[in-house]
Amino acid sequence: MPAGLDGKRSIAALRELLDTPASGTGWQEKIAQSIACHSAVRAGQVLSLDEMRQLIRGLEQTTLPHACPHGRPTVIHLGLAHLEKEFKRT
């Protein structure tokens, strides 16, 4: 199992890999996506400052930094007007 997968997540990833057919096109990519998904940082997971920095550095080095493999956004843009509204400056 790749580093970053622990206990329950490694079992879930292994089950998903075993259920992935090894024929046809794109199966290697599906396996890579499964491993990435199961080793991802989860919502609410506490990270150290160094882990946060490393995560952002890694994101900056990807070819598609704005979305995860499922299409969910990884980065959002908050414009000045939105920030001013949130801080009741307008």
C-alpha positions as CSV (number, residue, x, y, z in Angstrom):
1,M,0.0,0.0,0.0
2,P,1.2,3.5,-0.7
3,A,2.4,5.7,2.1
4,G,-0.5,7.9,3.2
5,L,-3.0,5.1,3.4
6,D,-3.7,4.0,6.9
7,G,-5.9,1.3,8.5
8,K,-9.5,1.6,7.3
9,R,-8.6,3.7,4.2
10,S,-6.0,1.1,3.0
11,I,-8.6,-1.7,3.4
12,A,-11.2,0.4,1.4
13,A,-8.7,1.2,-1.3
14,L,-7.6,-2.5,-1.6
15,R,-11.2,-3.6,-1.9
16,E,-11.9,-1.0,-4.6
17,L,-8.7,-2.1,-6.5
18,L,-9.7,-5.8,-6.4
19,D,-13.2,-4.9,-7.8
20,T,-11.6,-2.9,-10.7
21,P,-11.5,-5.0,-13.8
22,A,-7.9,-5.4,-15.2
23,S,-9.1,-5.3,-18.8
24,G,-10.0,-2.5,-21.1
25,T,-8.6,1.0,-21.4
26,G,-7.9,3.3,-18.5
27,W,-7.9,0.8,-15.7
28,Q,-4.5,1.9,-14.5
29,E,-5.8,5.5,-14.3
30,K,-8.8,4.3,-12.3
31,I,-6.5,2.5,-9.9
32,A,-4.3,5.6,-9.5
33,Q,-7.5,7.7,-8.9
34,S,-8.7,5.3,-6.3
35,I,-5.4,5.4,-4.4
36,A,-5.3,9.2,-4.6
37,C,-8.9,9.4,-3.3
38,H,-8.4,7.1,-0.4
39,S,-5.2,8.8,0.7
40,A,-6.6,12.3,0.4
41,V,-6.9,14.7,3.3
42,R,-10.5,14.4,4.7
43,A,-12.7,17.3,5.7
44,G,-12.1,18.2,9.3
45,Q,-8.7,16.4,9.4
46,V,-6.2,18.5,11.4
47,L,-3.0,19.3,9.7
48,S,0.2,20.9,10.9
49,L,1.4,24.1,9.3
50,D,4.2,22.1,7.5
51,E,1.6,19.6,6.2
52,M,-0.6,22.5,4.9
53,R,2.4,24.1,3.1
54,Q,3.4,20.8,1.6
55,L,-0.2,20.2,0.4
56,I,-0.3,23.6,-1.3
57,R,3.2,23.1,-2.9
58,G,2.0,19.8,-4.3
59,L,-1.2,21.3,-5.6
60,E,0.8,24.0,-7.4
61,Q,2.8,21.3,-9.2
62,T,-0.2,19.5,-10.7
63,T,-1.3,20.0,-14.2
64,L,-5.0,20.4,-13.1
65,P,-4.8,22.2,-9.7
66,H,-8.4,23.6,-9.7
67,A,-10.3,20.3,-9.3
68,C,-10.0,16.8,-7.8
69,P,-10.4,13.7,-10.0
70,H,-14.1,13.7,-9.2
71,G,-14.4,17.3,-10.5
72,R,-14.9,19.0,-7.1
73,P,-13.1,22.3,-6.8
74,T,-9.8,22.4,-4.9
75,V,-9.5,26.2,-5.2
76,I,-12.1,29.0,-5.2
77,H,-11.7,32.6,-6.0
78,L,-13.1,35.2,-3.5
79,G,-13.3,38.6,-5.2
80,L,-12.8,41.8,-3.4
81,A,-16.5,42.7,-3.6
82,H,-17.4,39.4,-1.9
83,L,-14.8,39.9,0.9
84,E,-16.0,43.4,1.5
85,K,-19.6,42.2,1.8
86,E,-18.6,39.4,4.2
87,F,-16.7,41.9,6.4
88,K,-19.7,44.4,6.1
89,R,-17.6,47.0,4.3
90,T,-20.1,47.8,1.6
